[in-house]
């Protein structure tokens, strides 16, 4: 954005008209004009041009020309430049006549020559003034647009994050409730483990991203928690490529994938099943793969069955990575595979 305001305007006025006066002074000095005429021909354009464009600026700055069509603004530029040049030449000639009455009238060719020169000068002043304000308005509109988009994204992410804790707490408490009467000791162990998990969910879901290593730790705790309930029915393994632990991913993404794999896969099979987690780098993407024993429902049933977890992940990935990340769920040889690809 180009700096505007009174201070910037006065500096530009002095500099611009000073350059006009300086170049006029140099050219006429080389032509050998008398000193008095030389100084007047340099100072008069500076004073008249400075005052005229200052008054003009105060007249047009409150006009709603920023909302006009291009044709209207172009017409304003042409007409105002003609009027400014006419006033400029009239004031200059009047001043010369008062200061140098013996000089006589300016010849017609000289008048048109000077009129053309100062028409171009004042036209350039007009163009620069209008261009700066158009550019700043466009720039300001772009900034406001992106600020609004960022605020909307933050609001959406906040809403999605708010879904995680109730969803997580509901499922964990259901697991604990199922064990209270059956095995109080295990239920107590499960409750202690749950408190650690819940503390993580409270402290980390406010963050946009966390290190992969932290997410793996929480998944390990969750799997230990789940294995108390499912015992031998749940088998799991983690395969994490070395050197990826410090990569940043959205919090609770991996945990929600594992939670969905157990809830909609393992818990639905009497004999239980296996959950495997594979994380590796593929080209410029981080691939997070969670596989569980089971069959994938048809597309009509899938949206209803998967619930909050996967839809939450999909929306957060889209918001955080601007559509460059993806979540795919498919079936491969009696396994349901959830694949997340995150750009590195």
Secondary structure as the mmCIF struct_conf table of DSSP 4:
data_model
#
loop_
_struct_conf.conf_type_id
_struct_conf.id
_struct_conf.beg_label_comp_id
_struct_conf.beg_label_asym_id
_struct_conf.beg_label_seq_id
_struct_conf.end_label_comp_id
_struct_conf.end_label_asym_id
_struct_conf.end_label_seq_id
BEND BEND1 UNK A 5 UNK A 5
HELX_RH_AL_P HELX_RH_AL_P1 UNK A 6 UNK A 30
TURN_TY1_P TURN_TY1_P1 UNK A 31 UNK A 32
HELX_RH_AL_P HELX_RH_AL_P2 UNK A 35 UNK A 60
TURN_TY1_P TURN_TY1_P2 UNK A 61 UNK A 62
BEND BEND2 UNK A 63 UNK A 63
HELX_RH_3T_P HELX_RH_3T_P1 UNK A 65 UNK A 67
BEND BEND3 UNK A 68 UNK A 68
HELX_RH_AL_P HELX_RH_AL_P3 UNK A 70 UNK A 99
HELX_RH_3T_P HELX_RH_3T_P2 UNK A 101 UNK A 103
HELX_LH_PP_P HELX_LH_PP_P1 UNK A 105 UNK A 107
HELX_RH_AL_P HELX_RH_AL_P4 UNK A 108 UNK A 180
TURN_TY1_P TURN_TY1_P3 UNK A 181 UNK A 182
HELX_RH_AL_P HELX_RH_AL_P5 UNK A 184 UNK A 204
TURN_TY1_P TURN_TY1_P4 UNK A 205 UNK A 206
BEND BEND4 UNK A 207 UNK A 208
STRN STRN1 UNK A 210 UNK A 211
HELX_RH_AL_P HELX_RH_AL_P6 UNK A 212 UNK A 230
HELX_RH_3T_P HELX_RH_3T_P3 UNK A 231 UNK A 233
STRN STRN2 UNK A 234 UNK A 240
TURN_TY1_P TURN_TY1_P5 UNK A 242 UNK A 243
TURN_TY1_P TURN_TY1_P6 UNK A 245 UNK A 246
STRN STRN3 UNK A 248 UNK A 249
TURN_TY1_P TURN_TY1_P7 UNK A 251 UNK A 252
HELX_RH_AL_P HELX_RH_AL_P7 UNK A 253 UNK A 264
TURN_TY1_P TURN_TY1_P8 UNK A 265 UNK A 265
HELX_RH_3T_P HELX_RH_3T_P4 UNK A 266 UNK A 268
TURN_TY1_P TURN_TY1_P9 UNK A 270 UNK A 271
STRN STRN4 UNK A 273 UNK A 282
TURN_TY1_P TURN_TY1_P10 UNK A 283 UNK A 284
STRN STRN5 UNK A 285 UNK A 293
BEND BEND5 UNK A 294 UNK A 294
HELX_LH_PP_P HELX_LH_PP_P2 UNK A 296 UNK A 298
HELX_RH_AL_P HELX_RH_AL_P8 UNK A 299 UNK A 320
TURN_TY1_P TURN_TY1_P11 UNK A 321 UNK A 323
STRN STRN6 UNK A 326 UNK A 332
TURN_TY1_P TURN_TY1_P12 UNK A 333 UNK A 334
STRN STRN7 UNK A 335 UNK A 343
#
